Structure formats: C-alpha cells, structure tokens
C-alpha cells in the first residue's frame, strides 16, 4: 500500500465530509419525523458544514498549487 499524496488526502477529506453531512441530514430528518428535538443535531450539522468548507478550500489551494503554469 502506498501512502496518500496530499492531493489524495484532501480529496478523501472532502468526500468523507460530504458523506458525514448526508448522514447527519438523514438523521435529522428521521428525528423530526419521530417528533424529536433536533437542536443538538442541527448544531452538529453546522459544525460539519464548516469543516467541509475548510476541507474544500484546502483542496482548492492544493489544486491551484499543483496546476502547471
């Protein structure tokens, strides 16, 4: 097994973040259907979305850095 490149790691972080957000949204929807309060889950979703935005920016910076001139 070869180590990940920085680009591969950044791509994985974005994909993982997207997957986690989708799961959190599904959990919130299920909680709402069950009549449960979702304030804590909603707050966590916001944190996940902020983290994803950081991962996406990191990926953009890495891609820009490796673009041929």
Secondary structure per residue as TSV (DSSP state, phi and psi in degrees):
chain	resnum	aa	ss	phi	psi
A	1	X	-	360.0	131.3
A	2	X	-	-94.4	148.6
A	3	X	-	-67.2	152.1
A	4	X	-	-70.9	145.1
A	5	X	-	-77.9	167.2
A	6	X	H	-60.9	-40.4
A	7	X	H	-63.2	-46.2
A	8	X	H	-61.3	-40.3
A	9	X	H	-65.0	-42.6
A	10	X	H	-63.4	-41.6
A	11	X	H	-62.5	-42.3
A	12	X	H	-63.5	-41.1
A	13	X	H	-61.1	-42.3
A	14	X	H	-64.5	-47.1
A	15	X	H	-62.5	-43.5
A	16	X	H	-62.1	-42.5
A	17	X	H	-61.3	-42.3
A	18	X	H	-63.3	-40.2
A	19	X	H	-65.9	-43.9
A	20	X	H	-63.5	-41.5
A	21	X	H	-64.0	-42.9
A	22	X	H	-60.7	-42.6
A	23	X	H	-64.3	-41.1
A	24	X	H	-66.0	-40.6
A	25	X	H	-63.4	-40.3
A	26	X	H	-64.5	-40.4
A	27	X	H	-62.8	-43.6
A	28	X	H	-62.1	-44.5
A	29	X	H	-60.2	-42.4
A	30	X	H	-65.1	-41.3
A	31	X	H	-63.0	-42.8
A	32	X	H	-64.3	-41.0
A	33	X	H	-59.9	-34.2
A	34	X	T	-85.0	3.6
A	35	X	T	76.0	18.2
A	36	X	-	-88.5	158.5
A	37	X	-	-75.2	143.2
A	38	X	-	-122.6	13.6
A	39	X	H	-57.5	-46.8
A	40	X	H	-65.8	-42.5
A	41	X	H	-66.3	-38.0
A	42	X	H	-64.6	-41.1
A	43	X	H	-63.6	-41.8
A	44	X	H	-64.3	-38.8
A	45	X	H	-59.7	-42.1
A	46	X	H	-60.4	-41.8
A	47	X	H	-64.7	-42.0
A	48	X	H	-61.1	-42.2
A	49	X	H	-65.1	-38.2
A	50	X	H	-64.5	-42.9
A	51	X	H	-62.8	-42.3
A	52	X	H	-61.6	-39.8
A	53	X	H	-60.7	-39.0
A	54	X	H	-66.0	-44.8
A	55	X	H	-60.8	-41.3
A	56	X	H	-65.8	-39.2
A	57	X	H	-66.6	-42.3
A	58	X	H	-58.0	-44.3
A	59	X	H	-62.0	-42.2
A	60	X	H	-61.9	-44.2
A	61	X	H	-63.4	-43.5
A	62	X	H	-63.5	-45.4
A	63	X	H	-62.3	-41.4
A	64	X	H	-63.5	-36.1
A	65	X	H	-70.0	-27.6
A	66	X	H	-101.2	1.5
A	67	X	S	-65.1	138.1
A	68	X	-	-66.8	145.4
A	69	X	-	-71.2	360.0
